[in-house]
Amino acid sequence: MIQTLIIIAAIYLAALVILSLLTRQKEKSTSNYLLAGSKVGSVLGMFTFAATLFSTFTLIGMPDFFRTHGVGSWIFLAFSDTAMVFLIVWLGLYVRKKARVNNFKGMSGLMAQCFQSKFAGYVTFIGAFIFLTPYVSIQIRGIAIFLHATFPDTLPVWGWASLMILVMLLYSETGGLKAIIYSDMLQGILLLIVICVIGYNCLSYFGNMEAMFEQVEKTKSELLSVPGPQGLFTPQFLFASFLAIIMIPFTQPQVATRIIIMKDNNSLFRMAIGVGFFAIVIILPTMLIGMYGAVKYPDLSTADFISKVIIDDQTQSIAAFAIIGLIAAAISTSDSQIFALGGELRSLLDGEDKQMLKITRIGIVFFALVALVFSLISSDQLVLLARTSFAGTALMAPMIFTGIFLRKHTGKVMPYATSFSMFVFILSLLGVIPSFYFGIRLDLLLFTFVSATGILNALLNKEKEPVYQV
């Protein structure tokens, strides 16, 4: 397998180098370096959006999540992703129009303009930085622990993580967002093929779907119902997760940017529908892999389970493609998010474009190093870390929607309410304060508080009609 792996890795790296050189711009500007010229078509848009959204935790985290918590994971992710696609179609037009009017460079800069307050921009940037860092880190950590478990005598976990960061920085710093988008397309296609093949092989172990569920029921029947063996999938957890996931396109800058850079509205609609189809196709095999693991490897650690199901139980060629697919997914998603943080920083800077881009590129290196450090100290619960990231950024949604749908000069009430809510949520994550009050999850209470503040703010500004009518 090593020889096959080296050949596939060499081909993939060569493709990255070629794409990076082809997309390199002699004269870099904000538009072509950070926003890929804002002329992305529907097919390329679908793959870059999907690759950014479905990454390492899809092939490593989601099968283990199904194996541990059961079929409720489908409700947690697949249903929420479908609703997210509807929200993209419904609200994408408003966001794109607002972005064009305000010369979009990043969501942080857009919020600063909408509220006529730098503080609103700082809240958006800091929120994205704090809650995206764990999400970037789980991509890096997930692959690092997997590669260390698969090749224990090659490099330590920190060595694999550092190597990934280096490749990521070289690629994104050279080609900008356009290079990342083409990388996303390669990664999305590779990940989709690999995960479908492995899912099919896992189903073939049982013979058919009915036989698989019969075996799972004999092994642990709680996996086939909610709230699952560990009681995770309560109505509150599912509803809070639903809110967190559907807000991703508007609260996480790496995803919001991909909505805005679509070349026209028809491309946006086709992209959204394609992402919905991609979500269903890619999540179903993770369920099959998880149920296979629940029967065959119920007591193994996450790293050992993934190593068994992806390496030991597959042919050498499939195993080699799976390893490259996992590495590609981690690099693609991580550099998208780190690059997006650079774009958010740029959107808050005032000055000559070339000089500000230099500062931005230095910022991208800093964000990458922070993500590397966090990846070495974070836990192995990849999906729950991702969900925490989604919940944190979701708290910014009411402020962002207020800024988009109301005219300028909406005041500082929403930025203050949002920053307060994020601070309280962070305290709960650190264990300083409880995560439940009156039997209700704190993230739900905070989201309700910020939403109510946004509605009140809208009513007080009701004489100001919405900026756009669709």
C-alpha positions as a printed Julia matrix, in Angstrom:
470×3 Matrix{Float64}:
   0.0    0.0     0.0
   2.9    2.35    0.73
   4.0    2.33   -2.91
   0.44   3.0    -4.1
   0.07   5.74   -1.51
   3.26   7.48   -2.63
   2.16   7.42   -6.29
  -1.3    8.82   -5.53
   0.16  11.45   -3.17
   2.67  12.55   -5.81
  -0.08  12.93   -8.41
  -2.26  14.9    -6.0
   0.59  17.21   -4.93
   1.52  17.78   -8.57
  -2.08  18.77   -9.3
  -2.0   21.23   -6.38
   1.25  22.79   -7.59
  -0.05  23.16  -11.14
  -3.33  24.73   -9.99
  -1.49  27.03   -7.62
   0.79  28.27  -10.41
  -2.08  28.62  -12.91
  -4.13  30.71  -10.5
  -1.26  32.85   -9.27
  -1.73  36.53  -10.02
   1.21  38.81  -10.75
  -0.75  41.81   -9.52
  -2.61  40.74   -6.41
  -5.66  42.68   -5.29
  -8.41  42.08   -2.77
 -10.78  40.96   -5.52
  -8.61  38.35   -7.21
  -6.63  37.17   -4.17
  -9.24  37.07   -1.38
 -12.45  36.8    -3.44
 -11.32  34.85   -6.56
 -12.56  37.68   -8.77
 -16.17  37.07   -7.63
 -17.0   35.08  -10.8
 -17.43  31.47   -9.64
 -19.81  29.21  -11.59
 -22.39  26.82  -10.15
 -20.44  23.53  -10.52
 -17.22  24.93   -9.07
 -19.28  26.74   -6.44
 -21.03  23.53   -5.4
 -17.76  21.66   -4.9
 -15.98  24.45   -3.05
 -19.01  25.02   -0.79
 -19.45  21.3    -0.12
 -15.73  20.68    0.4
 -15.6   23.53    2.91
 -18.66  22.22    4.73
 -17.97  18.46    4.58
 -14.43  17.7     5.53
 -12.35  15.55    7.84
 -15.04  15.2    10.44
 -17.33  13.75    7.74
 -15.17  10.67    7.15
 -13.61  10.43   10.61
 -16.08  12.12   12.94
 -19.49  11.21   11.51
 -18.96   7.41   11.25
 -17.72   7.42   14.84
 -20.69   9.59   15.82
 -23.11   7.07   14.28
 -21.21   4.23   15.95
 -21.4    5.91   19.36
 -24.75   7.72   19.35
 -26.8    5.94   16.7
 -29.16   6.91   13.91
 -30.16  10.15   15.61
 -27.0   11.51   13.99
 -28.95  11.57   10.72
 -31.49  13.97   12.23
 -28.66  16.0    13.69
 -26.89  16.59   10.39
 -28.77  15.54    7.24
 -32.08  17.23    8.1
 -30.31  20.39    9.25
 -28.19  20.55    6.08
 -31.31  20.28    3.92
 -32.88  23.21    5.78
 -29.62  25.14    5.4
 -29.87  24.78    1.61
 -33.39  26.27    1.72
 -32.07  29.21    3.73
 -29.31  29.84    1.18
 -31.89  30.06   -1.61
 -34.23  32.19    0.48
 -31.76  34.7     1.93
 -28.8   34.47   -0.43
 -30.15  37.21   -2.7
 -30.4   39.71    0.15
 -26.88  39.0     1.33
 -25.42  39.3    -2.18
 -27.19  42.61   -2.86
 -26.08  44.09    0.43
 -22.53  42.93   -0.23
 -22.44  44.57   -3.67
 -23.75  47.88   -2.35
 -21.06  47.96    0.37
 -18.09  46.77   -1.73
 -17.78  43.51    0.16
 -14.32  42.48    1.41
 -15.44  40.4     4.38
 -18.39  39.92    6.73
 -16.64  41.87    9.51
 -16.17  44.91    7.28
 -19.76  44.58    6.04
 -21.11  44.65    9.61
 -18.94  47.67   10.42
 -20.52  49.48    7.46
 -24.08  48.34    8.19
 -23.96  49.48   11.82
 -21.67  52.44   11.1
 -19.53  51.13   13.94
 -16.13  49.46   13.96
 -17.21  47.69   17.12
 -19.73  45.61   15.14
 -16.92  44.58   12.81
 -14.65  43.66   15.71
 -17.39  41.53   17.3
 -17.88  39.65   14.02
 -14.13  39.14   13.52
 -13.41  38.05   17.11
 -16.41  35.71   17.12
 -15.26  34.1    13.88
 -11.69  33.78   15.18
 -12.67  32.25   18.53
 -15.19  29.75   17.2
 -13.53  28.87   13.88
 -10.2   28.04   15.51
 -11.56  24.82   17.11
 -13.18  23.85   13.79
  -9.9   24.34   11.92
  -8.05  22.48   14.63
 -10.23  19.38   14.5
  -9.44  19.0    10.8
  -5.74  19.04   11.57
  -5.97  16.91   14.72
  -8.31  14.37   13.14
  -5.86  13.61   10.34
  -2.79  13.83   12.57
  -4.06  11.2    15.03
  -5.24   9.02   12.16
  -1.88   9.15   10.37
  -0.03   8.54   13.63
  -2.21   5.49   14.36
  -1.69   4.2    10.81
   2.05   4.93   10.6
   3.14   5.02   14.28
   6.89   4.97   13.57
   6.94   7.79   11.0
   6.05  11.03   12.76
   4.46  12.05   16.08
   1.04  13.73   16.07
   2.6   17.21   16.25
   4.84  16.35   13.29
   1.94  15.38   11.04
   0.0   18.47   12.15
   2.94  20.78   11.43
   3.5   19.24    8.0
  -0.14  19.81    7.08
   0.02  23.45    8.17
   3.14  23.99    6.07
   1.55  22.54    2.9
  -1.59  24.54    3.55
   0.24  27.85    3.89
   2.44  27.31    0.84
  -0.59  26.56   -1.3
  -2.99  29.26   -0.15
  -0.36  32.01    0.1
   0.7   31.34   -3.51
  -2.61  30.99   -5.35
  -5.12  32.76   -3.09
  -8.8   31.85   -2.91
  -8.98  30.73   -6.53
  -6.33  28.06   -5.89
  -8.22  26.96   -2.79
 -11.46  26.67   -4.78
  -9.86  24.37   -7.36
  -8.32  22.37   -4.53
 -11.8   22.11   -3.02
 -13.11  20.65   -6.28
 -10.43  17.96   -6.33
 -10.99  17.19   -2.67
 -14.79  17.09   -3.0
 -14.73  14.64   -5.89
 -12.12  12.43   -4.23
 -13.88  12.41   -0.85
 -17.26  11.65   -2.41
 -15.95   8.67   -4.4
 -13.93   7.23   -1.52
 -16.66   7.52    1.1
 -19.27   5.96   -1.21
 -16.98   3.0    -2.0
 -16.16   2.39    1.66
 -19.82   2.77    2.63
 -20.81   0.22   -0.03
 -18.15  -2.2     1.22
 -19.43  -1.86    4.79
 -23.0   -2.54    3.66
 -21.81  -5.56    1.65
 -20.44  -7.05    4.88
 -24.06  -7.48    6.05
 -25.6   -8.22    2.65
 -28.32  -5.56    2.71
 -29.7   -2.68    4.77
 -32.25  -4.82    6.65
 -29.63  -7.32    7.74
 -27.36  -4.5     8.88
 -29.98  -2.99   11.17
 -30.85  -6.44   12.54
 -27.22  -6.93   13.53
 -27.05  -3.46   15.08
 -30.18  -4.18   17.12
 -28.64  -7.39   18.45
 -25.44  -5.54   19.34
 -26.97  -2.42   20.94
 -30.61  -1.65   20.24
 -30.33   1.88   21.68
 -28.39   2.89   18.56
 -31.57   2.64   16.49
 -33.57   5.25   18.41
 -33.19   8.64   20.01
 -31.84   9.91   22.35
 -29.28   7.13   21.72
 -27.13   5.03   24.06
 -25.64   8.06   25.8
 -28.78  10.18   25.79
 -27.25  12.88   23.59
 -30.06  13.45   21.1
 -32.57  15.22   23.29
 -35.11  17.56   21.63
 -33.14  20.55   22.94
 -29.83  19.26   21.53
 -31.38  18.57   18.13
 -33.14  21.95   17.96
 -30.06  23.88   19.09
 -27.95  21.96   16.56
 -30.51  22.67   13.85
 -30.27  26.42   14.52
 -26.48  26.31   14.63
 -26.13  24.46   11.32
 -28.65  26.43    9.26
 -26.9   29.67   10.24
 -23.49  28.53    8.95
 -23.79  30.18    5.48
 -24.24  33.6     7.05
 -22.13  33.42   10.22
 -19.01  31.56    9.11
 -16.99  33.79    6.76
 -15.45  30.99    4.67
 -18.97  29.87    3.7
 -20.56  33.32    3.42
 -17.8   34.37    1.04
 -18.68  31.5    -1.28
 -22.28  32.72   -1.53
 -21.15  36.22   -2.41
 -18.52  35.29   -5.03
 -20.98  33.33   -7.21
 -21.09  35.02  -10.62
 -24.89  35.46  -10.67
 -28.08  34.53   -8.81
 -28.89  31.55  -11.04
 -25.47  30.11  -10.25
 -26.23  30.6    -6.56
 -29.51  28.67   -6.81
 -27.94  25.8    -8.74
 -25.06  25.69   -6.31
 -27.4   25.49   -3.29
 -29.42  22.62   -4.79
 -26.2   20.81   -5.67
 -24.93  21.17   -2.09
 -28.17  19.66   -0.77
 -27.77  16.66   -3.08
 -24.1   16.35   -2.11
 -25.04  16.37    1.6
 -27.47  13.46    1.3
 -25.11  11.43   -0.89
 -22.14  11.86    1.42
 -23.86  11.47    4.8
 -25.6    8.17    3.96
 -22.31   6.23    3.59
 -21.08   7.6     6.94
 -24.12   6.01    8.55
 -23.29   2.67    6.89
 -19.68   2.92    8.09
 -20.83   3.82   11.61
 -23.28   0.93   11.84
 -20.56  -1.41   10.55
 -18.27  -0.15   13.3
 -20.99  -0.53   15.93
 -21.23  -4.25   15.12
 -17.6   -5.09   14.38
 -15.59  -2.57   16.43
 -17.84  -1.33   19.26
 -15.08  -0.87   21.85
 -12.2    0.58   19.82
 -11.02   4.19   20.15
 -11.89   6.63   17.37
  -8.43   6.46   15.8
  -8.26   2.66   15.93
 -11.8    2.26   14.56
 -11.15   4.59   11.62
  -7.8    2.92   10.93
  -9.47  -0.5    10.85
 -12.42   0.45    8.65
 -10.5    2.64    6.21
  -7.16   0.83    6.03
  -7.3   -2.77    7.26
 -10.73  -3.68    5.88
 -10.21  -2.17    2.42
  -8.12  -3.08   -0.6
  -4.72  -1.42   -0.83
  -5.79   0.97   -3.57
  -8.97   2.06   -1.76
  -7.03   2.49    1.48
  -4.43   4.64   -0.27
  -7.09   6.82   -1.91
  -8.86   7.13    1.46
  -5.71   8.39    3.17
  -5.09  10.98    0.45
  -8.77  11.92    0.51
  -8.63  12.52    4.27
  -5.48  14.62    4.03
  -6.94  16.59    1.12
 -10.17  17.2     3.05
  -8.3   18.47    6.09
  -6.05  20.76    4.07
  -8.86  22.07    1.88
 -11.22  22.91    4.72
  -8.56  24.27    7.06
  -6.97  26.6     4.54
 -10.42  27.87    3.51
 -11.16  28.85    7.09
  -7.73  30.28    7.86
  -7.81  32.2     4.58
 -11.29  33.49    5.43
 -10.0   34.85    8.74
  -7.37  36.7     6.72
 -10.13  38.15    4.57
 -12.03  39.23    7.69
  -8.93  41.0     8.96
  -8.46  42.75    5.61
 -12.07  43.96    5.62
 -11.4   45.9     8.84
  -8.2   47.55    7.61
  -8.03  50.94    5.95
  -5.19  51.81    3.65
  -3.48  51.13    0.35
  -4.6   47.76   -1.03
  -1.18  46.19   -1.59
   0.08  47.13    1.85
  -3.07  45.83    3.51
  -2.75  42.53    1.64
   0.76  42.11    3.01
  -0.6   42.53    6.52
  -3.38  40.1     5.7
  -0.93  37.42    4.56
   1.03  37.8     7.78
  -2.26  37.44    9.64
  -3.02  34.2     7.78
   0.29  32.73    9.0
  -0.55  33.78   12.56
  -4.03  32.2    12.4
  -2.49  28.97   11.07
  -0.02  28.8    13.97
  -2.81  29.38   16.5
  -4.83  26.56   14.9
  -1.79  24.28   15.05
  -1.31  24.9    18.78
  -5.0   24.35   19.5
  -5.02  21.11   17.47
  -2.35  19.67   19.77
  -4.32  20.34   22.96
  -7.92  19.71   21.81
  -9.89  16.52   22.44
 -10.71  13.72   19.98
 -14.47  14.44   20.02
 -14.42  15.88   16.51
 -18.14  16.17   15.83
 -18.96  17.73   19.21
 -16.14  20.27   18.74
 -17.55  21.09   15.31
 -21.01  21.47   16.77
 -19.64  23.84   19.45
 -18.06  25.91   16.7
 -21.37  26.08   14.83
 -23.25  27.07   18.01
 -20.8   29.85   18.81
 -20.93  31.45   15.38
 -24.73  31.05   15.3
 -24.98  33.61   18.1
 -23.86  36.22   15.57
 -26.75  35.46   13.2
 -29.33  37.89   14.66
 -26.81  40.76   14.49
 -25.82  39.87   10.93
 -29.45  39.61    9.79
 -30.27  42.91   11.48
 -27.38  44.58    9.67
 -28.41  43.09    6.32
 -32.16  43.71    6.42
 -32.3   47.12    8.07
 -30.88  50.35    6.79
 -27.65  51.81    8.12
 -27.33  53.55   11.48
 -29.02  50.69   13.38
 -27.03  51.52   16.5
 -24.78  49.44   18.75
 -27.44  47.48   20.62
 -26.99  44.31   18.56
 -23.16  44.27   18.68
 -23.27  44.7    22.48
 -25.93  41.99   22.9
 -23.99  39.64   20.63
 -20.65  40.18   22.36
 -22.29  39.63   25.76
 -23.9   36.37   24.58
 -20.65  35.04   23.12
 -18.78  35.89   26.32
 -21.35  34.05   28.46
 -21.28  31.06   26.09
 -17.47  30.88   26.35
 -17.73  30.93   30.14
 -20.06  27.92   29.96
 -17.63  26.07   27.68
 -14.84  26.69   30.19
 -17.0   25.34   33.0
 -17.12  28.65   34.86
 -20.94  28.77   34.72
 -23.55  26.03   34.15
 -24.68  25.03   30.63
 -28.34  24.62   31.66
 -30.74  27.02   33.35
 -34.31  26.09   34.3
 -33.77  22.85   32.39
 -32.95  24.72   29.14
 -29.63  24.72   27.3
 -27.69  27.95   27.69
 -26.95  28.25   23.96
 -30.7   28.18   23.25
 -31.35  30.81   25.9
 -28.61  33.05   24.53
 -29.82  32.66   20.94
 -33.34  33.55   22.09
 -32.02  36.61   23.91
 -30.06  37.91   20.91
 -32.95  37.16   18.53
 -35.44  38.99   20.77
 -33.06  41.95   20.91
 -32.87  41.93   17.12
 -36.66  41.83   16.74
 -37.05  44.69   19.23
 -34.39  46.64   17.37
 -36.25  46.05   14.09
 -39.55  47.22   15.58
 -37.95  50.39   16.9
 -36.63  51.02   13.38
 -39.83  49.98   11.6
 -40.16  53.37    9.92
 -37.04  52.42    7.98
 -38.18  50.01    5.3
 -36.01  47.0     4.47
 -33.24  47.79    2.04
 -34.36  45.25   -0.55
 -37.57  43.69   -1.74
 -37.5   40.32   -3.49
